[in-house]
Amino acid sequence: MIPHRASFPEGFVFGAATAAYQIEGSSFGGAGPSHWDTFAATPGNVKHADSGAIACDHYHRWAEDLDLVKAAGFDAYRFSTSWSRVMPDGVTINPEGLDFYDRLVDGMAARGLRPFLTLYHWDLPAALSDKGGWRNRETCHRFGDFTEEVIRRIGDRVETVATINEPWCVAWLSHFLGAHAPGLRDIRAAARAMHHILLAHGVAIERLRALGQKNLGIVLNFDHASPASDRAEDLRAAAVQDAIFNRWFAQAIFQGSYPDLALEGLAPHLPPRWQSDLPLIGQKLDWLGVNYYTRHIHAAAPDTAWPATREVPGPLPKTQMGWEIYPEGLQGFLTRLERDYTKGLPLYVTENGMANDDHADIPDTVRESFIAGHFQAAQNAIAAGVNLRGFFYWSLLDNYEWAEGYEKRFGLVHVDYNTQVRTPKASWHALQRALARN
């Protein structure tokens, strides 16, 4: 049974989350190509060579989708703006793109939904990717320009603003592991991206403050790093991965430094005078978004290059993504953030959810159980003193799941990609019951 709204603190925000490239349809509305379009067009990068060209056609069906958010009983909708839609070449304004987000935010207001804006959710304009993308320091300042244009247009109507979604995915997953656009496997590229994505956040926060924008934050993703054994080398392997995945971003933002365990491998490849950027990166925030899905188990791999670790399969039940279901990790990160970094700062769970091999007419009990377990973990964190203000399920809709194409389904609402028919799943109905105010 999913815990009821009444079992959370008064005013706790419940929402659903999406991302522009995953649902809008990049071929509509004058959007320019992003590096995800070109990554998907390269054989072998994305399952079935799927792209976000049509996705869920949210560009045209946004009103229907907002109706689903409202009907479920959610208070808020977390969405992102597409840089490639607003600035097709990364620089020049596309009025049609800004008009779309105008309509979208007005549509939320008309339904009593609170807009939680994320400025960047991974769709870098291809023209900027041509110039080095997140390896190039100049991209950070172009992101600042994009930030200003979006906020001048819709900033008066949004509840909160997040600069970046999941910088680990933007930098490490995409430039070191090569799993996401631009698909690089290069430690120098990764180190520069790891720093520049945080610098872009700092530039954006500075511009937002200058415009008088309120309620500013960033969305970080966290992955619980468990050692494969209690041997010293496996304990170190988990600590190194924790430093790369979790501590690099939180420590830079809240403590003004990078962890030594990560600098062991990355320091030789960071841009010159990177230390001088840390004050800009570490500007005061109004809240932090926490994305959490799973844990991974790490063992030492001494015969490989740094970080010299390898993943070990875990014993717990897994989602369609192969990720272990481990709600304890969410409680652990929320309490750890409160203790070590945020110290009373408002936190939101900005993404949590699971992929399943869903069809429109099958029971959805596994997802219901997943939500119940993670809601309980959130409640445990609140009871432990964490200033948790809200919880956003990922995702409202089945959508384009990046390198997995359309095969993996995270949605509360089933999408038939041939007809674009939306069908609420049993988990949507279960949440509707749990969020009912009577």
C-alpha positions in Angstrom: 0.0 0.0 0.0 1.4 3.4 -1.0 1.6 5.7 2.0 -1.2 8.3 1.9 -0.7 12.0 1.5 -1.9 12.6 5.0 1.0 10.6 6.4 3.5 13.2 5.1 4.0 16.7 6.6 1.5 19.4 5.8 2.4 21.1 2.5 4.6 18.2 1.2 4.8 18.5 -2.6 3.9 15.5 -4.8 4.8 15.7 -8.4 5.7 13.9 -11.6 8.7 14.6 -13.7 9.7 14.5 -17.4 12.4 15.8 -19.7 12.1 17.7 -22.9 14.0 15.5 -25.3 12.4 12.4 -24.0 8.8 13.4 -24.6 8.5 16.6 -26.8 9.6 15.5 -30.2 12.8 17.2 -31.5 11.5 17.4 -35.1 8.7 19.9 -34.1 8.6 23.6 -33.5 11.8 24.7 -35.2 14.1 22.8 -32.8 17.7 22.4 -34.0 19.7 19.2 -33.9 21.2 18.3 -30.5 24.1 16.0 -29.8 21.4 13.3 -28.9 20.1 13.5 -32.5 23.5 12.8 -33.9 24.4 10.2 -31.3 21.2 8.3 -32.1 21.9 8.5 -35.8 25.2 6.7 -35.3 24.9 2.9 -35.6 25.2 0.9 -32.4 24.6 3.8 -30.0 20.9 3.5 -29.3 18.7 0.3 -29.3 16.8 0.0 -32.6 18.4 3.3 -33.7 15.5 5.1 -31.9 15.7 8.9 -31.6 13.7 11.6 -29.9 12.4 13.0 -33.2 8.7 12.2 -32.3 9.0 10.7 -28.8 5.6 11.2 -27.1 4.7 14.2 -29.3 4.3 16.2 -26.1 4.9 19.3 -28.2 1.4 18.9 -29.6 -0.2 16.8 -26.8 1.0 18.8 -23.8 -2.6 19.7 -22.7 -3.6 16.1 -22.5 -0.5 15.3 -20.5 -1.0 18.1 -18.0 -4.6 16.8 -17.6 -3.1 13.5 -16.6 -0.8 15.2 -14.0 -3.8 17.0 -12.5 -6.1 14.1 -12.6 -3.6 11.9 -10.7 -3.7 14.4 -7.8 -0.2 15.7 -8.2 0.6 19.2 -6.9 3.5 20.0 -9.2 5.1 19.1 -12.6 8.8 19.0 -13.1 9.7 19.7 -16.7 12.8 20.8 -18.6 13.5 23.3 -21.4 15.2 22.2 -24.6 18.3 24.3 -25.3 18.1 23.1 -28.9 14.4 24.2 -29.2 15.0 27.7 -27.6 18.3 28.2 -29.5 18.6 25.8 -32.4 22.3 26.8 -33.0 23.0 27.3 -29.3 23.0 31.1 -29.7 20.1 32.4 -31.8 16.6 32.6 -30.3 13.8 30.6 -31.9 10.6 32.5 -30.9 8.5 29.4 -31.6 10.4 27.5 -29.0 9.9 30.1 -26.3 6.2 30.3 -27.3 5.9 26.6 -26.6 7.2 27.0 -23.0 5.0 30.0 -22.5 1.9 27.8 -23.4 3.2 25.0 -21.2 3.7 27.0 -18.1 0.4 28.8 -18.6 -1.2 25.4 -18.9 0.2 24.3 -15.6 -1.1 27.5 -13.9 -4.6 26.9 -15.4 -4.6 23.5 -13.8 -3.3 24.6 -10.4 0.0 22.8 -11.0 3.2 24.3 -9.6 6.0 24.4 -12.3 9.4 23.1 -11.3 11.7 24.0 -14.1 15.0 22.3 -15.0 16.9 24.3 -17.5 19.2 21.6 -18.9 18.4 17.9 -19.2 21.1 16.8 -21.6 20.1 18.1 -25.1 23.1 20.2 -26.0 22.8 21.9 -29.4 24.8 20.1 -32.0 26.5 23.4 -33.1 28.0 23.7 -29.6 28.9 20.0 -29.6 30.9 20.8 -32.8 33.0 23.2 -30.8 33.8 20.7 -28.0 30.6 20.8 -26.0 31.2 20.4 -22.3 35.0 20.0 -22.9 34.9 23.7 -24.0 34.8 26.3 -21.2 32.9 28.7 -23.6 29.9 26.4 -23.5 29.4 27.4 -19.8 28.9 31.0 -20.8 26.6 30.1 -23.7 24.5 28.2 -21.1 24.3 31.4 -19.1 22.9 33.2 -22.1 20.3 30.4 -22.6 19.4 30.6 -18.9 18.7 34.3 -19.2 16.5 34.0 -22.2 14.4 31.3 -20.7 14.0 33.1 -17.4 13.1 36.4 -19.0 10.3 34.6 -20.7 8.8 32.2 -18.1 10.7 32.9 -14.9 7.8 35.0 -13.4 5.6 31.8 -13.4 7.8 29.0 -12.2 8.0 27.8 -8.6 11.7 26.7 -8.7 14.6 26.6 -11.1 17.2 23.9 -11.3 20.2 24.6 -13.5 21.4 21.2 -14.5 19.9 17.7 -14.3 22.4 14.9 -13.2 25.8 16.3 -14.0 27.4 12.9 -13.5 25.4 11.6 -16.5 26.3 14.7 -18.5 30.0 14.3 -17.8 31.1 10.9 -16.6 28.5 8.6 -18.2 28.8 10.5 -21.5 32.6 11.3 -21.7 34.3 8.5 -19.8 31.9 5.5 -20.1 30.6 6.6 -23.5 27.1 5.4 -22.9 25.4 8.7 -23.6 25.9 11.5 -26.1 28.5 12.5 -27.2 29.7 8.9 -26.6 33.3 9.6 -25.7 35.6 7.3 -23.7 38.4 9.7 -22.8 39.6 10.6 -19.3 40.7 14.1 -20.4 37.3 14.8 -21.9 35.6 13.4 -18.8 37.7 15.5 -16.4 37.0 18.7 -18.3 33.3 17.9 -18.6 33.1 17.0 -14.9 34.4 20.5 -14.1 32.7 22.5 -16.8 29.2 21.2 -16.1 29.6 22.5 -12.5 31.0 25.8 -13.8 28.0 26.1 -16.1 25.8 25.7 -13.0 27.7 28.4 -11.2 27.5 30.8 -14.2 23.7 30.1 -14.4 23.2 30.7 -10.7 25.1 34.0 -11.0 22.9 35.1 -13.9 19.7 34.0 -12.2 20.5 35.9 -9.0 21.2 39.0 -11.1 17.8 38.7 -12.6 16.2 38.4 -9.2 15.0 34.9 -9.7 14.1 33.0 -6.5 14.2 29.3 -5.4 17.3 28.2 -7.2 18.9 24.8 -7.1 20.5 21.9 -9.0 19.5 18.3 -9.4 22.2 15.7 -8.5 21.9 12.0 -9.0 23.1 9.6 -6.3 24.0 5.9 -6.6 24.7 3.8 -3.5 28.2 2.3 -3.8 28.5 -1.0 -1.9 31.8 -2.9 -1.6 31.8 -6.5 -3.0 33.5 -7.7 0.2 35.1 -6.3 3.4 38.5 -6.7 1.8 40.5 -3.4 1.8 40.8 -3.3 -1.9 37.0 -3.7 -2.4 36.2 -1.1 0.2 38.5 1.3 -1.6 36.9 0.5 -5.0 33.5 1.4 -3.5 34.9 4.6 -2.0 36.5 5.6 -5.3 33.2 5.2 -7.1 31.4 7.1 -4.4 33.9 9.9 -4.8 33.3 10.1 -8.6 29.6 9.6 -8.6 28.3 11.2 -5.4 30.9 13.3 -3.6 32.5 15.1 -6.6 29.4 17.2 -7.2 28.0 17.6 -3.6 31.4 18.4 -2.2 32.2 21.1 -4.9 28.8 22.8 -4.4 28.6 22.7 -0.6 32.3 22.5 0.5 34.2 24.2 -2.2 36.5 21.3 -3.1 36.8 18.0 -5.0 37.4 14.7 -3.2 41.0 13.5 -3.1 40.0 9.9 -4.2 38.6 11.4 -7.5 41.4 13.8 -8.0 43.9 10.9 -8.0 42.7 10.1 -11.5 41.2 13.4 -12.7 43.6 16.1 -11.5 46.1 15.7 -14.3 43.4 16.3 -16.9 41.4 19.1 -15.3 41.6 22.5 -17.1 44.2 25.1 -15.9 43.4 27.1 -12.8 40.3 25.1 -12.1 40.5 25.9 -8.4 39.7 29.5 -9.1 36.2 28.5 -10.3 35.2 26.8 -7.1 33.8 29.9 -5.4 31.5 30.4 -8.4 30.4 26.8 -8.3 29.8 26.9 -4.6 27.3 29.8 -4.5 24.5 29.5 -2.0 21.5 27.5 -3.1 17.9 27.6 -2.0 17.3 23.9 -2.4 18.8 20.6 -3.7 17.2 18.0 -5.9 18.0 14.4 -5.2 17.6 11.8 -8.0 17.9 8.2 -6.7 17.2 4.9 -8.4 19.5 2.1 -7.2 22.8 0.8 -5.8 25.8 -0.8 -7.5 28.3 -3.2 -6.0 32.0 -2.5 -6.7 35.1 -4.6 -6.5 38.7 -3.9 -7.2 40.1 -4.4 -10.7 43.8 -4.0 -10.1 44.8 -5.0 -13.7 42.9 -2.0 -15.2 43.5 1.7 -15.5 42.2 4.1 -12.9 39.6 4.0 -11.3 40.5 0.3 -11.4 37.1 -0.9 -10.3 34.4 -3.3 -11.7 30.8 -3.8 -11.0 29.5 -7.1 -9.4 25.9 -8.3 -9.9 23.8 -7.9 -6.8 21.3 -10.3 -5.3 18.2 -8.1 -4.9 15.2 -8.0 -7.3 15.9 -5.9 -10.3 14.0 -3.5 -12.6 13.8 -3.8 -16.4 17.0 -1.7 -16.4 18.8 -4.4 -14.4 19.0 -2.1 -11.4 18.5 -3.5 -7.9 15.5 -2.3 -6.0 17.1 -0.8 -2.8 14.9 1.8 -1.1 17.3 2.0 1.9 19.7 3.8 -0.4 17.3 6.8 -0.7 17.0 7.1 3.0 20.8 6.8 3.3 21.5 9.6 0.9 18.9 11.9 2.3 20.3 11.6 5.8 23.9 11.7 4.6 23.3 14.9 2.7 21.7 16.5 5.7 24.6 15.4 7.9 27.5 16.2 5.7 26.4 18.8 3.2 23.0 20.5 3.2 22.4 21.0 7.0 18.8 22.0 6.9 18.6 23.1 3.3 15.3 22.1 1.7 15.6 18.9 -0.3 13.3 17.4 -2.9 13.4 13.9 -4.3 13.2 15.1 -7.9 13.4 11.7 -9.6 12.7 8.2 -8.3 11.0 5.4 -10.3 11.5 2.1 -12.1 11.3 0.6 -15.6 9.2 -2.4 -16.2 8.1 -4.4 -19.3 4.7 -2.8 -19.2 1.7 -3.2 -21.4 -1.4 -1.1 -21.2 -3.6 -3.9 -19.7 -1.3 -5.7 -17.3 -1.2 -5.3 -13.5 1.4 -2.9 -12.2 2.0 -4.2 -8.7 5.8 -4.2 -8.9 5.8 -0.5 -9.5 3.3 0.1 -6.8 5.5 -1.8 -4.4 8.5 0.2 -5.6 6.8 3.5 -4.9 5.5 2.4 -1.5 9.1 1.4 -0.5 10.6 4.6 -1.6 7.8 6.7 0.0 8.5 4.9 3.2 12.3 5.6 2.9 11.4 9.3 2.4 9.3 9.3 5.5 12.0 7.6 7.5 14.4 10.4 6.4 11.9 13.0 7.5 11.6 11.3 10.9 15.4 11.5 11.2 15.3 15.2 10.8 15.8 15.7 7.0 14.2 18.8 5.6 12.5 17.0 2.7 9.9 19.1 1.0 8.6 17.0 -1.9 8.8 13.8 -4.0 8.6 13.6 -7.8 8.0 10.3 -9.5 9.9 9.5 -12.7 8.2 9.5 -15.0 4.8 10.7 -15.9 4.9 8.9 -19.3 6.7 6.1 -20.9 9.2 7.9 -23.0 12.5 7.9 -24.9 15.0 6.3 -22.5 18.1 7.6 -24.1 20.5 4.8 -25.2 17.8 2.2 -24.4 15.4 3.8 -27.0 11.7 3.1 -26.4 12.1 -0.4 -24.9 12.3 0.6 -21.2 9.1 1.9 -19.7 9.3 4.1 -16.6 5.9 5.8 -16.9 2.9 5.9 -14.7 1.1 6.3 -18.1 1.5 3.8 -20.9 2.2 5.3 -24.3 1.5 3.4 -27.5 4.2 5.0 -29.7 2.4 4.1 -32.9 -0.9 5.8 -32.0 0.3 8.1 -29.1 -2.6 6.8 -27.1 -2.0 7.4 -23.3 -3.4 4.8 -20.9 -2.9 5.3 -17.1 -1.4 2.2 -15.5 -2.5 0.6 -12.2 0.3 2.5 -10.5 -1.2 5.8 -11.7 -4.5 4.8 -10.2 -2.8 3.7 -6.9 -1.1 7.0 -6.6 -4.3 8.8 -7.4 -5.9 7.1 -4.4 -2.9 7.8 -2.2 -2.8 11.5 -3.1 -6.5 12.1 -2.7 -7.1 14.9 -0.3 -10.3 13.5 1.3 
